[in-house]
Amino acid sequence: MRFFIGIAAAVAAAFMVACASAPPALTREQADAIVAAPDRSQADRDNDVRRKPAELLAFIGVRPSMTALDISAARGYTTELIARAVGPTGKAIGQSLVPAGGPQTPPPAPFAERQKRFANMMYVRRPFDDPVPPEVKGQLDLVTLMFNYHDMGFLKIDRDKMNRAVFDGLKPGGMFVIADHSGRAGTGISESNTLHRIEEAFLVKEVEAAGFKLAARGDFLSNPQDPRTEAEPAYKKDEFVLKFVKP
Protein backbone atom coordinates (compact mmCIF):
# COMPACT_ATOMS: atom_id res chain seq x y z
CA MET A 1 0.00 0.00 0.00
CA ARG A 2 2.82 2.37 0.90
CA PHE A 3 4.40 1.64 -2.46
CA PHE A 4 1.24 2.64 -4.40
CA ILE A 5 0.74 5.73 -2.24
CA GLY A 6 4.33 6.70 -2.97
CA ILE A 7 3.82 6.25 -6.71
CA ALA A 8 0.63 8.36 -6.62
CA ALA A 9 2.41 11.09 -4.67
CA ALA A 10 5.29 11.09 -7.14
CA VAL A 11 2.92 11.39 -10.11
CA ALA A 12 1.04 14.25 -8.42
CA ALA A 13 4.30 16.02 -7.63
CA ALA A 14 5.51 15.65 -11.21
CA PHE A 15 2.21 17.06 -12.49
CA MET A 16 2.50 20.05 -10.19
CA VAL A 17 6.06 20.70 -11.29
CA ALA A 18 5.02 20.50 -14.95
CA CYS A 19 2.17 22.94 -14.37
CA ALA A 20 4.43 25.28 -12.44
CA SER A 21 7.04 25.25 -15.22
CA ALA A 22 4.54 25.93 -18.03
CA PRO A 23 4.98 29.41 -19.50
CA PRO A 24 2.25 31.87 -18.48
CA ALA A 25 -0.39 32.93 -20.98
CA LEU A 26 0.20 36.12 -22.93
CA THR A 27 -0.96 39.27 -21.20
CA ARG A 28 -3.07 41.81 -23.06
CA GLU A 29 0.00 44.05 -23.25
CA GLN A 30 2.02 41.27 -24.89
CA ALA A 31 -0.84 40.59 -27.32
CA ASP A 32 -0.93 44.30 -28.20
CA ALA A 33 2.82 44.21 -28.89
CA ILE A 34 2.42 41.24 -31.24
CA VAL A 35 -0.29 43.03 -33.20
CA ALA A 36 1.79 46.22 -33.32
CA ALA A 37 4.91 44.46 -34.68
CA PRO A 38 6.34 46.68 -37.46
CA ASP A 39 6.93 43.76 -39.85
CA ARG A 40 3.23 42.84 -40.15
CA SER A 41 1.70 43.58 -43.55
CA GLN A 42 -0.65 46.46 -44.26
CA ALA A 43 -3.26 43.96 -45.47
CA ASP A 44 -3.20 42.28 -42.06
CA ARG A 45 -3.43 45.63 -40.31
CA ASP A 46 -6.50 46.47 -42.38
CA ASN A 47 -7.99 43.13 -41.38
CA ASP A 48 -7.26 43.89 -37.72
CA VAL A 49 -9.97 46.55 -37.67
CA ARG A 50 -12.65 43.88 -37.97
CA ARG A 51 -10.90 40.90 -36.40
CA LYS A 52 -9.55 42.52 -33.19
CA PRO A 53 -6.55 40.16 -32.94
CA ALA A 54 -5.16 41.46 -29.64
CA GLU A 55 -8.47 40.73 -27.95
CA LEU A 56 -8.52 37.29 -29.59
CA LEU A 57 -5.01 36.32 -28.45
CA ALA A 58 -5.74 37.48 -24.90
CA PHE A 59 -9.08 35.64 -24.89
CA ILE A 60 -7.49 32.39 -26.05
CA GLY A 61 -4.71 32.60 -23.50
CA VAL A 62 -1.95 31.61 -25.92
CA ARG A 63 1.32 30.55 -24.27
CA PRO A 64 4.84 30.28 -25.67
CA SER A 65 5.85 26.77 -26.79
CA MET A 66 2.28 25.70 -27.64
CA THR A 67 1.57 23.43 -30.59
CA ALA A 68 -1.43 24.83 -32.45
CA LEU A 69 -3.53 23.93 -35.49
CA ASP A 70 -5.45 26.58 -37.43
CA ILE A 71 -8.23 24.86 -39.42
CA SER A 72 -9.15 26.45 -42.76
CA ALA A 73 -6.11 28.69 -42.57
CA ALA A 74 -6.54 30.23 -46.06
CA ARG A 75 -4.02 33.10 -46.45
CA GLY A 76 -2.60 32.51 -42.95
CA TYR A 77 -3.75 35.64 -41.09
CA THR A 78 -4.58 33.78 -37.86
CA THR A 79 -1.82 31.20 -38.30
CA GLU A 80 0.83 33.93 -38.35
CA LEU A 81 -0.59 35.60 -35.24
CA ILE A 82 -0.41 32.28 -33.41
CA ALA A 83 3.11 31.61 -34.73
CA ARG A 84 4.20 34.93 -33.27
CA ALA A 85 2.45 34.20 -29.98
CA VAL A 86 3.83 30.68 -29.42
CA GLY A 87 7.35 31.79 -30.31
CA PRO A 88 10.25 29.86 -31.84
CA THR A 89 9.82 26.92 -29.43
CA GLY A 90 6.16 26.53 -30.43
CA LYS A 91 4.50 25.42 -33.63
CA ALA A 92 1.61 26.86 -35.67
CA ILE A 93 0.16 24.57 -38.34
CA GLY A 94 -2.18 25.96 -40.97
CA GLN A 95 -4.60 23.44 -42.50
CA SER A 96 -6.50 23.78 -45.76
CA LEU A 97 -8.66 21.43 -47.80
CA VAL A 98 -7.04 19.01 -50.25
CA PRO A 99 -7.61 20.51 -53.76
CA ALA A 100 -7.87 18.73 -57.10
CA GLY A 101 -4.08 18.84 -57.34
CA GLY A 102 -3.75 16.52 -54.37
CA PRO A 103 -2.30 16.76 -50.86
CA GLN A 104 1.12 17.86 -52.10
CA THR A 105 -0.27 21.05 -53.65
CA PRO A 106 1.77 23.93 -52.19
CA PRO A 107 0.19 26.55 -49.94
CA PRO A 108 -1.33 29.72 -51.36
CA ALA A 109 1.27 32.37 -52.15
CA PRO A 110 0.33 34.63 -49.19
CA PHE A 111 0.79 31.73 -46.77
CA ALA A 112 4.08 30.72 -48.38
CA GLU A 113 5.34 34.29 -48.00
CA ARG A 114 4.59 34.18 -44.30
CA GLN A 115 6.48 30.90 -43.94
CA LYS A 116 9.64 32.58 -45.23
CA ARG A 117 9.62 34.74 -42.08
CA PHE A 118 8.45 32.17 -39.54
CA ALA A 119 10.26 28.85 -39.27
CA ASN A 120 7.65 27.61 -36.76
CA MET A 121 4.80 28.03 -39.26
CA MET A 122 3.80 24.85 -41.14
CA TYR A 123 1.17 24.02 -43.75
CA VAL A 124 -0.86 20.86 -44.34
CA ARG A 125 -3.59 19.88 -46.74
CA ARG A 126 -6.07 17.53 -45.12
CA PRO A 127 -9.83 16.86 -45.24
CA PHE A 128 -11.90 19.07 -42.97
CA ASP A 129 -13.38 16.00 -41.27
CA ASP A 130 -9.85 14.72 -40.50
CA PRO A 131 -7.79 17.91 -40.08
CA VAL A 132 -5.18 16.78 -37.55
CA PRO A 133 -1.85 15.49 -38.94
CA PRO A 134 -1.11 12.04 -37.46
CA GLU A 135 2.30 13.15 -36.18
CA VAL A 136 0.74 15.67 -33.78
CA LYS A 137 -2.37 13.69 -32.75
CA GLY A 138 -2.82 13.98 -29.00
CA GLN A 139 -0.10 16.66 -28.80
CA LEU A 140 -2.05 19.79 -29.72
CA ASP A 141 -2.54 22.54 -27.15
CA LEU A 142 -4.79 24.68 -29.31
CA VAL A 143 -7.03 24.38 -32.37
CA THR A 144 -8.66 27.41 -33.98
CA LEU A 145 -11.41 27.66 -36.59
CA MET A 146 -12.03 31.27 -37.53
CA PHE A 147 -15.30 32.20 -39.30
CA ASN A 148 -15.55 28.98 -41.30
CA TYR A 149 -17.46 26.52 -39.14
CA HIS A 150 -20.66 27.58 -40.94
CA ASP A 151 -19.07 26.66 -44.28
CA MET A 152 -18.97 23.03 -43.16
CA GLY A 153 -22.75 23.04 -43.61
CA PHE A 154 -23.04 23.74 -47.34
CA LEU A 155 -19.78 21.86 -47.98
CA LYS A 156 -21.52 18.77 -46.54
CA ILE A 157 -18.66 18.07 -44.12
CA ASP A 158 -19.23 15.46 -41.43
CA ARG A 159 -18.98 17.95 -38.55
CA ASP A 160 -19.34 15.33 -35.84
CA LYS A 161 -16.33 13.50 -37.30
CA MET A 162 -14.40 16.78 -37.54
CA ASN A 163 -15.12 17.76 -33.94
CA ARG A 164 -14.18 14.33 -32.64
CA ALA A 165 -10.95 14.41 -34.65
CA VAL A 166 -10.11 17.77 -33.05
CA PHE A 167 -10.97 16.35 -29.61
CA ASP A 168 -8.63 13.39 -30.18
CA GLY A 169 -5.91 15.67 -31.50
CA LEU A 170 -5.81 17.83 -28.37
CA LYS A 171 -4.08 17.14 -25.10
CA PRO A 172 -6.29 17.03 -21.98
CA GLY A 173 -6.91 20.67 -21.15
CA GLY A 174 -6.36 21.66 -24.78
CA MET A 175 -8.52 24.38 -26.31
CA PHE A 176 -10.77 24.53 -29.37
CA VAL A 177 -11.53 28.18 -30.21
CA ILE A 178 -14.21 28.98 -32.79
CA ALA A 179 -15.35 32.34 -34.13
CA ASP A 180 -18.23 32.77 -36.56
CA HIS A 181 -20.97 35.03 -37.87
CA SER A 182 -24.03 34.88 -35.64
CA GLY A 183 -27.34 33.59 -37.02
CA ARG A 184 -30.85 34.00 -35.65
CA ALA A 185 -32.30 31.65 -33.08
CA GLY A 186 -33.75 28.53 -34.65
CA THR A 187 -31.84 28.78 -37.93
CA GLY A 188 -29.11 26.29 -37.00
CA ILE A 189 -26.71 25.98 -39.92
CA SER A 190 -29.43 26.34 -42.59
CA GLU A 191 -28.17 29.77 -43.74
CA SER A 192 -24.56 28.69 -44.22
CA ASN A 193 -24.62 29.23 -47.99
CA THR A 194 -26.91 32.28 -48.09
CA LEU A 195 -26.23 34.59 -45.15
CA HIS A 196 -23.03 32.75 -44.18
CA ARG A 197 -24.17 32.63 -40.57
CA ILE A 198 -24.72 29.97 -37.92
CA GLU A 199 -26.79 29.93 -34.76
CA GLU A 200 -24.46 30.07 -31.75
CA ALA A 201 -26.49 27.67 -29.59
CA PHE A 202 -26.56 25.16 -32.46
CA LEU A 203 -22.78 25.28 -32.79
CA VAL A 204 -22.26 24.88 -29.03
CA LYS A 205 -24.49 21.80 -28.98
CA GLU A 206 -22.59 20.18 -31.85
CA VAL A 207 -19.14 20.79 -30.38
CA GLU A 208 -20.11 19.71 -26.87
CA ALA A 209 -21.48 16.47 -28.34
CA ALA A 210 -17.88 15.57 -29.23
CA GLY A 211 -16.88 15.75 -25.55
CA PHE A 212 -15.83 19.41 -25.23
CA LYS A 213 -16.90 21.74 -22.44
CA LEU A 214 -17.67 25.39 -23.19
CA ALA A 215 -15.20 27.38 -21.09
CA ALA A 216 -15.73 31.00 -22.15
CA ARG A 217 -17.56 33.34 -24.52
CA GLY A 218 -15.88 36.40 -26.00
CA ASP A 219 -18.10 39.38 -26.73
CA PHE A 220 -15.49 41.63 -28.35
CA LEU A 221 -16.93 41.00 -31.84
CA SER A 222 -20.61 41.13 -30.90
CA ASN A 223 -23.21 43.63 -32.08
CA PRO A 224 -26.62 43.08 -30.42
CA GLN A 225 -28.17 45.60 -32.84
CA ASP A 226 -27.50 43.38 -35.86
CA PRO A 227 -30.84 41.79 -36.93
CA ARG A 228 -28.75 39.01 -38.52
CA THR A 229 -30.69 39.10 -41.79
CA GLU A 230 -27.87 40.09 -44.18
CA ALA A 231 -24.69 38.40 -45.29
CA GLU A 232 -22.61 41.56 -45.69
CA PRO A 233 -24.40 44.40 -43.90
CA ALA A 234 -23.19 47.98 -44.03
CA TYR A 235 -23.12 48.00 -40.24
CA LYS A 236 -20.94 45.90 -37.92
CA LYS A 237 -21.90 42.23 -38.11
CA ASP A 238 -22.73 40.32 -34.94
CA GLU A 239 -20.04 37.66 -34.41
CA PHE A 240 -19.22 35.34 -31.53
CA VAL A 241 -16.03 33.75 -30.21
CA LEU A 242 -16.20 30.56 -28.14
CA LYS A 243 -13.52 28.72 -26.21
CA PHE A 244 -14.07 25.01 -25.63
CA VAL A 245 -11.80 22.81 -23.52
CA LYS A 246 -11.06 19.09 -23.66
CA PRO A 247 -11.56 17.78 -20.09
LINZIVEN-V11621 format. One record per run of one state. SS is the DSSP state (H for helix, E for strand, - for the rest). FROM is the first residue (numbers start at 0). LEN is the number of residues. If there is no record, write none. Layout:
<<SS,FROM,LEN> <SS,FROM,LEN>>
This chain:
<<-,0,1> <H,1,20> <-,21,3> <E,24,1> <-,25,2> <H,27,8> <-,35,6> <H,41,10> <-,51,1> <H,52,8> <-,60,2> <E,62,1> <-,63,3> <E,66,5> <-,71,5> <H,76,10> <-,86,4> <E,90,6> <-,96,12> <H,108,7> <-,115,5> <E,120,5> <-,125,2> <H,127,3> <-,130,3> <H,133,3> <-,136,3> <E,139,7> <-,146,4> <H,150,4> <-,154,4> <H,158,11> <E,169,13> <-,182,15> <E,197,1> <-,198,1> <H,199,9> <-,208,3> <E,211,7> <-,218,20> <E,238,8> <-,246,1>>
